[in-house]
Amino acid sequence: MSHDPTLLNIMARALQSASDEMAANLIRSAFSAVVREARDCSTALLDAEGNVVAQAEMIPMQTAALSASFAAAAQQLDLSKVGPDHFIIMNDPYSGGQHLNDIILFTPIFHEGELLGWSGSTAHHLDIGGGAAGVNTGATELIQEGLVIPPLLLERGRDWNGGMAERLIFANIRTPVIGMGDVDAQFAANQTGATRVVELARRYGAPTVRAAMAGALDYSERRMRAAIADIPDGTWTGEAFLDGDGLSDEARPIRIFVTVTIRGDEAEMDFTGTDPQVRSMFNSPVASSVAGAVTALRSILNDTGMPANDGCNRPLRIVIPEGTVLNPRKGAPVRARATASCRALDAVHDALGKVIPERVPGQGANSTTGFFLAYAPPQGKMAIHLDVLGGGWGGAKDYDAIHATDHVLSSCRLTPTESVEQLNPHVRIEAFGLIQDSWGAGAFNGGMGIFRRYRILTDDVTLSLYSDRFRLRPQGREGARDGTPAHLEVVRHGETIALGATSTFALRKDDIVEIRLPGGGGWGPPQTRDRAAVARDLADGMISARAAREIYAFDPEAGA
């Protein structure tokens, strides 16, 4: 059957619009601040075979791996008799998931009794049980991080809305009302996507919808191949490092190594040579690692506007040996998996920076800082504050980087001060801002780091976090300076207590907690930066007079 190409293109755009509407519905319906404010969630539409055909512009690490999640579920479950009331729920990192807090939900889309596709959503849940409220920084196995949900095929009428599966899951979660509200928001988002797809089928017919889905995949594949072909053929190696395994401040850095090969319109990224998995939570499951590699390549191609779907992955071959920090064996903890995934991105950029340096930015802060202040009163309801914090991105040729932003694999937003204090009676934010001289200076500067200062208003509060870049700074490129490192401290009665990138610490009333996040690396020698731009940076307070003189060779008095 032939179809009008113009109509198929319009329908492909309609699918994209539907996935965006799903995301808006999920955000507005969510109970938790981490979804409603930080927007740590993603949505997508899949065809009947489980290929992502359209995805919202939310969290690349989640959406880029959603088809892997569905494939793992399809392998374990009998989907041959799926009906409209069925759904799949999962969070198992060793079954295509991310980390345990990311609950993934798939619901089928039916039209006149025919399965047209699936709606999919992922949301980071505030609590998933496990050994500690917030994050269990001492976990050495997955089960210590929370409740593991393998792919389950359930029925809403029987198993949810007070059914046995819902009761079992949320009996193991410290904030069940918030958790159930967020899953219901995922159901609502998925229903939005299904409604839009069915509307298209009613108007144009199911065969045309299937053709539009297939056409969207083929179109992205063509654009991806053309963009890869623009890179010279060859093989290059790259590397990047995590501070360590988080178990000791003296631990050696963890190396991520990649060999990137371009052959015509295809690319291979082979991570053989990457360090073995670690005992701590800094392992990355393969789905997250693949997302890091794919995003690394797509972000520096000459066509960054191609529709994001599984068609983009067809020209790619990604090799990640089992037993490495990017593909750990089943059972290893993975809560902080974003850091290793970001280093996979950094390593790919390091390799391609040797052939297309004008497209590759300096390193950004490029790590998730999960910052928790959990209040567990002797009597009463637990309150958990979660900040998903970022720093500066890396500068690149012809543009300065953005400030105070989550890394490119995540793109979460900062939770507003008002929301933090409204939801958490144990926390007051006393200061929040950009850090002067924190960026990596260059012809094009990196982004600025941020600081956030909290006052603790009661006893029985525990600080826990995972982060990176406390020891190894974000690197500049092409002669630029590195960004500044991260830092965390608690001030108690005038005494300053320094904490590391992976910490759990019992707080007391009136403690002051301040966390400082890294600036991004710059691009190009700072002495070559445009003089008017340096004068503007100085006038805006972004840099000090000392930095202007010593780093940029700029005389503040002469203005040149």
N, C-alpha and C positions, 0 to 999 in steps of 0.2 A: 504494500500500500504506500503510495507517495503522499507526502505532506508538504504543505506550503512552508518553505524555510522561514519566511517572515513570521508566520503564526507560531512556529516552533520556538523562534527566538523570543517572541513576546511571552510565550508560556514559560520558558526557562526563567525569564525575568520575574514572572509571577511566582514561581517556586521560590526564587530568592527572596522576594518580598514576603512570602508566607513564613519563611524561616526567620526573617527579621521580626515579623509580627509575633511569632512564637516567643522570641527572646524578650520582647517588650512585655508580653503577657506574664512570662515567668518572673521577671524583675518586679513588676507591679503587684503580683499576687503573693510574693514570698513573705515569710514571717521573719526570717533572720536578716540582720544587717549585712552579713557577709554576702548574701545574694541581692538583697534589695538595694543596698548602698554601694558595696564594693563590686557588685556584679560578677561574682565568681561563679559563672554558669555559662552554659552554651546550649544551642539548639540546632537541629538539622533535620532535613528530609532525606529519606533513603528510598531507593527503588525496592522492588519486591525481593531482589537478591541480596540486599543489604549494602549496596554502594551508596555513599553519600553523594546526592545530586545537587544539593544546595545547603549552605550553612550560613548562620548569622555571623556577623563580624564581631565575635566575642573573644573566646579564649582559644588561640590556635592549638595549644597543647591538648585541649580536650577535643575539639572538633576534628583536628587532623587525625585523631586516632579512633574516632567513633565507629568507623567501618570495621576496624580490627576488633572492637568490642562486640559488634554484632556477629562477626564471623566466628568468634570464640563461642558465643552463645548458641549460634546455629549448629556448631559442631557437637555441642553437649546436649542439646535439646531436640526433641521431635517437634518440628514446626509444621508438619504436614497437615495437621488438623486445627490450625490456629483459627479462632473465631473473633468476632468484633469485641468480645468482652475480655479477651486475653491481654496480658502485658508481660514484658520481660523486665525484671529488676536485677541489678548486680552491682558489685563494687570491687570484685576480686581482681587485684593487679595481675594475677597470673592466669586470668581468663579474659585478657584484653582490656582490663580496667586500668585506672591511674593509681591513685592511692585510696585508702579505705573511705576517707571522708567524701570522695566524689561518688555519689550514687547516680547510676546511669539507668534511665528508664526508656524503654521502647514500647510503643503501642502500634498495632496494625491499622492500616487504612483500607477500608473495604468500600467498594462501590458495586451495587447490585450483585452482592455475593462474591465478588472477585477481589482478591488481594492486589491492591495497586502499589503498595509500598509501606513504609514505616515512618512514624514520627519518632525522633530521638531527642533526649535532653539529658544534660549532666548538670548537677548542682553540688557545690561544696557544702557539706552539712557541718554545722557548728560543732557537733559532738557525735562520735560514732562508737562510744564506749571505750574499752581499753584500759590501760593501767594508770591513766592520769587524765584529769580534766585539762583541756587545752591540748598539749602535746606531751607524749611520754618520751622524753629525751633520752632515756636510758634503754629503750627497746632494742633488743637484739634478735627478735623474731617477729614475723608479721602479726601473729595472733596477739602480741602484747600491744599492738597499735589500735586494736578495736575489733568490732564485729565483722567477720568476713562473710560476704553474701555472694555465693557462686551464682552463675546465671540461673534464674528461676523463672519458669513459665507459670504464671498465676492467672486467676480470674478475679476481676474487680468485685463482682457481686458476691463471690464466695470467700475470697482471701483478704480483701481490703475493707476499708470503712468499718472497722471493728472486727474484721475477720482474723483468723488464726495467724497468718503470716505477718500482718501489720502488728498484732499484739506481741508476737515473738520478737520482731526486730526492735520495736520501740521500748520493750521491757529492758533492753540492754543499753539504752541511750540516756544520758543524764538530762537532756533537754527535750523530752519527747513531744511536747506540744509544738515547739518550734520546728522540730524535725518532721512531724506529720504535716504541719502546715507547708513546709517547703516541698515535700513530695507531692502534696495535693496541687501545689503551684506547677510542678512539673507535669502532672496529669492535665491540668488546664492548658498549659502551653502546647503539649502534644495534641490535645483535642483541637486547638486552634489550627495547627498545621494540617491535621486530617480534614477539617472542615473546608479549608481552602483547596486542598487537592480534590476532594469530592466535588466541590463547586466547578472546578475546571473540567472534571470528567462529565458532569451533567451537561455542561455547555458545549464541549467539543468532542466528547467520547473518550472512553478509556484507552483505545489504541493510540489516540493522539497524545494523551498524557504520557503513556509509556514511551512514545517516540520522542517527546520533548525531554524526558529524563535521559534517554540514551543520547540524544543530540547534545545535551548540556555536557555530558561526560566527554563526548568526542570533541566538542569545541574546545574545552579546556586542555585536552590532550594536545590538540594541534598547536595551540598557543604556547603550551609548555615546551613542546619539542622545538618550536621556532626560537624561543628564548634561549634554550640550552645550546642550540646550534650557533648562537652568536658568540659563545665562548670558544676560544681556540682549543683544539684537541690537545690532550696531554694528561699527565699524571702529576699530582702535587700532594704533599703531606702537610698536616697541620696538627697542632696540639693545644690543649688548654688544661688548666689545673684548678681543682678545688683546694680550699685551704687545708683540708684533712678529713678524717672520718668523723669528727665531732666528738669522739670519745676522750681525746686528750689534746691539750694545747700544743704538745710536742709532736703530735703525729705528723708524718711526712705528707706533703701534698699528694693528691690523687690525680693521676694523669689520664686524660682522655686523648686518644690518638686516632687520626683518621687518614686514609688515603683516598683522595678524590680523583676520579678518572672521568674525563669527558671524551666521548666517542661520537662524533656527529651530533645527533639530536637526542642522545641518551647520556645519563650520568650514573656513575656508581660511587657510593660512599661506603668504604670498608673500614670498620672500626677495630679491626684486628690490631692488637698491640695496646689496647686500652687496659688499664689496671684491673686486677680481679675485684670481685664484689667485696664489700666491707661488712663488718658486723653491725654497723649502725644503720640509721634510717636514710643515709645519703645514696642508697642504690636507686636506680631508675628502672622501672619495668619497661619492657621492650616497646610497648605502645607509646609511652612518653618519649623514649629515646628516638624512635622513628619520627615522631612529630617534631622534635628538635632539629633533626637532620633535614627534613623536608622544608621546614620554615626557614632554616638557614639558607638554603639554596634559593627558594622562591623570593626571599626578601632582597636579594641582590641581583636578580635577573633584570634585564632591560624592559620587562613587561610585568610590572607589579600589580596591574589591574585586572589580570585574568580571573574569571570566576573560580572561587576555591571549591573544588570538589575532588572526588577520587580520580577523575580523568587526569589531574595533575600528576598523579603518582605512577601512571603507566610507563613513562620513560625512565623511571628510577629503579635502581637496584641498590638495596641497603643491606649490608652485612654487619651483624652485631653478634659476636661469639657469645654463647651461653657461659655463664660463670663470671662475666665481667660486671663492672659497676653499672653498665648500661643494659645489661640483660642478666640479672641475677637468677640463681636457681630458686625454685619455688620454696617459699617460707621465709625468705629474707625480708627484713623491714624496708619500707620504701616511702615513708611519710614525707621526707624532704626531697622527693625525686626530682623536683623542678630544677634543683641546682645542677645535678649531673646532666640533665637534659639541656640546660642552658650552656654547659661546657661543651656538649656535642655541637651546639650551634656555633660557639666560639671557635672550636677546632676546625669546623668546615670553613668558617670565614678566614681563619689563619691560612688554610691551604689555598683558597681561591684568591686571597689577597696577594699571592705571589704571581698571579697571572692577570687579574683585573683589579689592581689596587685602587683605582679610581672609584670603584663601586662598593668597596668593603669599608665599613665604619670602624672606628675604634671600639674597644670593648665597653659595653655599658655595665651598670651595676650587675645586671644579669643574674640575679638570684632572688628567690622568694624569701622574704623575711616574714615568717609566721610568728606574730607577737601576741601572746595570750596573757591576760590578767583574769584568773579564775577566782571567784569569790564563793567560798563554801562555808556559810555560817553554821555554827553548831546546830541551830534550828532554823529552818527556813529553806527557801528555794535557791538553788545554785544560779549564779549569773556568770557568764563567760564572755569576756570582751576579746574579740579577735581583730587585730589590725593586720592587713596584708599590705606591707610596706615596700616601696621601691626606691630607686635613687635616680641618677642621671643616666641617659642613654649615651651612646658613643657618637662623637662628631664624625662627619664624613666630608668628602670633597664637595664644596659649594654649599654646605649648610651646617649651622650649629645645631647641636642636639637639644632635645627637649629636657626639661627639668622634672624632678619629683614624680617619676612615672614608673609603674610596674614594668617588668621586662617584656620583651616582644612576644614571648610565648604565653604570656598571661594577660596583660592589659587590664588588670583589675583597677578599680578606682579607690582612692582614699576615702575612708568613712568620715563624714563630716563630724566636727567636734560636737555639735549639738546632738547628733544621733548617738554618739558614744556616751555622752553624759546622761541622756534621757533613758537609755536602756541599762546603764550600769551605775548603780548608786555608789559603788565602791571606787569610782575613778573620776578624777577631774583633770582635764588637759590644761596645763598652765602656759605652755608655749609651743609654737609650731611654726617652722619657717625654713627658708633656704639657707645653706651654709656658704658663707663667703669663701672664695678661693678653693672651693671643693672640686671644681671641674678639672679635667685634664686640659691644660692650656694647649692651644694649637692655632694654626692658621684658621681652623674651624674648631671651636671649643666643644668639649663634651658637655653633657647636662649637669646641672648642680645637684648635689646631694641635699637631703633634708634632715632636720632633727625634729623630734617630738618629745615633749617633757610632760610627764604624768605625776600627779599627786595622788597618793593612795589614802583613801578616806576612812579606812577601817582595818582592823586586824583580819586574819583568816583569808588573806589574798595570796595566791601563788603566781609568780611570774614564770613563764616558760616560753622558750622560743627556739627556732632554728633559723640559721642565716648562713652567710658566707661573706667573703671579701673582708674579713677582719684582719687577715694577714697578707693576702695577695691582692694588690690593687688592680682595678680595671686598666688594662693596658691601652696606651695611645698607639697610633699608627703613623707611619711615614714621617717620623721625627717629632711627633707631638709628645706631650707629657701624659703621665698616668693620672687617673683620678685618685681621690683620697680614699682611705679605707673606712670601714664601718667601726662603730664603737658603742658600747653599752655600759652604763654605770648606774649605781644606786647610791644616793646620798642619804645617810641616816645620822641625824644629830651631828652634822658637820663632817662626818667621816665619809669618804668616797670609796665605794666598793666596785671594782671593775669586774665585769662578767664577760664570758666568752660568747662565741657565735652559737653555741649549743648549751643552754643553761636552764636550770630549774632553781628557783630561789624563793624562800618564804619571806614575804613582805610584811611590814608593820604599818600601823596608822602613821601618817605624815611622812612616810618615805617618799623621796623624789626619784623617779626613774626617768632617765634620758637615754634615748637611742638616736644614733647618728648614722645615716645611710650614705653609701659612697656616691661620689660624683663619677661621671663617665669619662673615658679616655678621649683625648682630642685627636685631630687629624692634621698632619702637616706641621712644620716648624712654627712655634708661636711668634718668633721674630718677624715672620712674613705676614702676620695678621694685618688686615686693613687698619690703618691708623685711626680712622673715624670710628671703627667698630671697637677698638681698644678704649678710646675716649668715652664711648657710650657705656661700655662695661664698667668703667671706673665711675662715671657719673651716676649710674644706676646702683652702685654699691655691690655689684657682682664680684669685683676684684678689689684688692687693697692697692694703695699707692706703691707699697713694696713689691707686690706681684707685677704691677705695671712696669716698674723699673727693671726688676731683676729677671723676669721671665719674658716679657714682651719687648724689652729694650725701648720702653716708652717713657718719656719724661713728662710727668704730670704737670709740671709748672710751664713747660714750653708747649704742651699739648701736641707733642709729636714724638 
